[in-house]
Amino acid sequence: MEYCPETILDQKTSRYHKIEPNFEAIEKSFVEFFLESYKKPPSSIILDMDVTDDQVHGNQEEAFFNSYYHGVCYAPLYIFCGHHLLVAKLRSSNVDPADGALDELQRIIGLIREKWSETHILVRVIVPMPVKKSSISVKIRL
């Protein structure tokens, strides 16, 4: 195994190639796998949004003590439809549970609407921690 330098001046001519993930494509693939699992669009679906804890042991970056979970943890955001995982975002535990949730909902609902324009979508939110009043009532326009 050879050392790959941090800086590659010319990717096309260098024998070293830095492999970088395409996060947008990875995030989109979760929704695409879900959509492809159906032969025809369902009349309705339920999206379940959940924030939970992921306890850490050590000095991981962006891990903080969370009084609700009584420990140092991350607070990942998950969105499921049935047994299909549509979103998994690792987040710091010192943020409001609703942080980033609306953006993720708009993104995945937009992808679903591209293929299933007539499907009724219900969103259930499961938030175990106390949230700011401003983050509770949000109207989604898509």
C-alpha positions in Angstrom: 0.0 0.0 0.0 1.4 3.4 -1.0 1.1 6.7 0.7 -1.2 9.1 -1.1 -0.2 12.7 -0.7 -2.8 15.1 0.8 -2.5 17.4 -2.2 -2.8 16.1 -5.7 -2.0 18.8 -8.2 -3.5 17.1 -11.2 -6.1 14.3 -10.6 -6.1 13.3 -14.3 -2.4 12.6 -14.7 -1.5 11.6 -11.1 -1.3 7.9 -10.2 -2.9 8.8 -6.9 -6.6 9.4 -6.8 -8.4 10.7 -3.8 -11.7 8.9 -3.3 -14.4 11.2 -2.0 -18.0 10.3 -1.3 -20.9 12.1 -3.1 -23.1 12.8 -0.1 -26.0 14.2 -2.1 -26.1 11.0 -4.2 -25.9 8.8 -1.1 -28.7 10.7 0.6 -30.9 10.5 -2.5 -30.3 6.8 -2.9 -32.1 6.0 0.4 -35.3 7.6 -1.1 -34.8 6.0 -4.5 -34.5 2.5 -3.0 -37.7 3.1 -1.1 -39.6 4.3 -4.2 -38.3 1.4 -6.3 -39.6 -1.1 -3.7 -43.2 -0.4 -4.8 -44.7 -1.7 -8.0 -47.2 1.2 -8.1 -47.5 4.3 -6.0 -49.4 3.8 -2.8 -52.5 6.0 -2.0 -50.9 7.2 1.2 -47.7 6.8 3.2 -46.6 7.8 6.8 -43.2 9.3 7.4 -42.0 8.8 10.9 -39.4 11.4 12.1 -37.5 10.5 15.3 -34.6 12.0 17.3 -32.7 9.6 19.5 -29.4 9.4 21.4 -26.2 7.7 20.3 -24.1 7.5 23.5 -20.3 8.0 23.1 -17.4 7.0 25.3 -14.4 9.2 24.8 -13.7 12.6 23.3 -15.5 12.5 20.0 -16.0 15.9 18.2 -19.4 17.5 18.6 -20.6 15.1 21.3 -22.1 16.9 24.3 -23.8 16.1 27.6 -27.5 15.9 27.1 -29.5 16.2 30.3 -32.5 14.4 28.8 -30.5 11.3 28.0 -28.2 11.6 31.0 -25.0 11.2 29.1 -22.6 12.4 26.4 -24.1 11.6 23.1 -25.0 12.6 19.6 -28.7 13.2 18.7 -29.2 11.7 15.2 -32.3 12.5 13.2 -34.0 9.6 11.5 -36.9 9.5 9.0 -38.5 6.2 8.2 -41.5 5.1 6.1 -42.4 1.7 7.5 -39.2 -0.3 7.6 -37.5 1.9 5.0 -34.8 4.3 6.3 -35.0 7.5 4.3 -32.8 9.9 6.4 -30.1 9.3 8.9 -28.3 12.5 10.0 -25.7 12.3 12.8 -26.1 15.6 14.8 -24.6 17.1 17.8 -26.7 16.7 21.0 -26.6 20.4 21.9 -29.0 21.4 19.1 -32.8 21.8 19.2 -34.3 18.4 18.2 -36.1 20.1 15.2 -32.8 21.6 13.8 -32.5 20.5 10.1 -35.7 18.5 10.3 -37.7 20.7 8.0 -34.9 20.8 5.4 -34.8 17.0 5.4 -38.6 16.6 5.1 -38.7 19.1 2.2 -35.9 17.3 0.4 -37.4 13.8 0.7 -41.0 14.8 0.1 -39.7 16.6 -3.0 -38.1 13.4 -4.2 -41.2 11.4 -3.4 -43.5 13.9 -5.2 -41.4 13.6 -8.4 -42.5 10.0 -8.8 -45.7 9.9 -6.7 -47.5 13.2 -7.2 -50.9 11.8 -6.0 -49.8 10.0 -2.9 -51.0 11.4 0.4 -48.1 12.0 2.8 -48.6 12.1 6.6 -45.7 13.1 8.8 -45.5 11.8 12.4 -42.9 13.4 14.7 -41.6 11.6 17.7 -39.4 14.0 19.8 -38.6 12.7 23.2 -36.7 15.8 24.4 -38.3 19.2 25.2 -38.3 21.5 22.2 -38.6 25.2 21.7 -42.1 26.4 21.1 -41.0 28.0 17.8 -40.0 24.6 16.5 -43.2 22.8 17.2 -45.7 24.3 14.7 -44.3 24.4 11.2 -46.3 24.5 8.0 -44.7 22.7 5.1 -45.4 24.0 1.7 -44.3 21.8 -1.2 
